[in-house]
Amino acid sequence: MTPGLAEIRRAADLIRGHVLETPCVLSRTLSEITGAEVHLKFENLQFTASFKERGACHRLSLLTSDERRRGVVAMSAGNHAQGVAYHGQRLGIPAVIVMPRHTSAVKVERTRGFGAEVVTHGETLEAASEHAHALARDRGLIFVHPYDDPAVIAGQGTLALEMLAAVPSLDTLVISVGGGGLIGGVAAAARALRPEIEVVGVQARRFPAMYNAVKGASLPQGESTLADGMAVGRPGEITREMISRLVSDVVLVDEGHLEQAIVLLLEVEKTLVEGAGAAGLAALLAEPARFRGRRVGLVLCGGNIDPLLLSSIIGRGMVKAGRLVRLRVGARDVPGSLALITANVARAGANIEEVHHRRAFSSLSAQHVEVELVLQTRGPAHVAEVVAALRSAGLASEPA
């Protein structure tokens, strides 16, 4: 059975007070950047930093007393795991979570922190799923599917009720797609309330499983993506039918647009999202003409990102924006040359982050040294000013 508006409204009543009714806010800056009127639903503010709490809370709340005593098992790359673990702990339901071996350490430790028994197994969600089903059979546990379960889908759909209550004039919803539970629930609620609304799904190009399923395509599947929350190799059967019936289109985004979206949300909105949480904005950045002039709702569906990965993304984003740049500077290999270089960089207003001397590996003559600088700048125009300042001082300089 696929859930409809009645089931989603009942789910909203059941989980009210147990999950946060997150804000849905207009972003004026992102609207200017994309050309659409962008409204952000901050599901990364949930206690476990993900919308997955909604479906998990609803599913667990429907268990019988016997099922609660036996406990539950789930497979997840992280956010569903935390939702099941947290609400299981809150409701006194023992939870076992099977996670693929490559799952972010942050998500593994947070899941354990909610009192769940964590089992790492397999390289993919599919392998983890098989093991979770085996544990359910062997130990008499109730399997809680992360997306292909009507109760879970209904729980996820509750956020659409909140979005349309907050901004009734939305004409487009752009929603990330992994297994399809989020977009299935959102589309069921939104299309029932507003039949004319357009719902567009977004998948990472490296994991186009649902795209292939609904479009009859056969694009290859990758091994990893920044949007690990959407890295699903086998879409759900229930959700596939719902998407085919209710969703206008599914689009693909590259890793570069996901990176750009994460950095923009951090810099502009001062909010932290993971790759899947940035997918909606990534779609607007990738295809601005498609959404220009539309009143668009985006769901920042998760904020659980590994700090080391985030650091790398920020650094790469600064490089792409021209705010972190490498310069090669040639100078005579005599005392005072480095001081001359740094003095001119300082006068141009740039900050030096790294300095590397190259003698043996330089193409300059033996009496010269090549100095590679990593600079923090205000952008490409400022980089040009720094290069001009160095050259005016007689120092050959060019971007590395």
Secondary structure, DSSP 8 states (H G I E B T S, - for coil): ----HHHHHHHHHHHBTTB----EEEEHHHHHHHSSEEEEE-GGGSTTSBTHHHHHHHHHHT--HHHHHH-EEEE-SSHHHHHHHHHHHHHT--EEEEE-TTS-HHHHHHHHHTT-EEEE--SSHHHHHHHHHHHHHHHT-EE--SSSSHHHHHHHHHHHHHHHHH-TT--EEEEE-SSSHHHHHHHHHHHHH-TT-EEEEEEETT--HHHHHHHT------S--S-GGG--SS--HHHHHHHHHH-SEEEEE-HHHHHHHHHHHHHHS-----TGGGHHHHHHHH-HHHHTT-EEEEE--B----HHHHHHHHHHHHHHTTSEEEEEEEEESSTTHHHHHHHHHHHTT-EEEEEEEESTT-SS-TTEEEEEEEEE-SSHHHHHHHHHHHHHTT-EEEE-
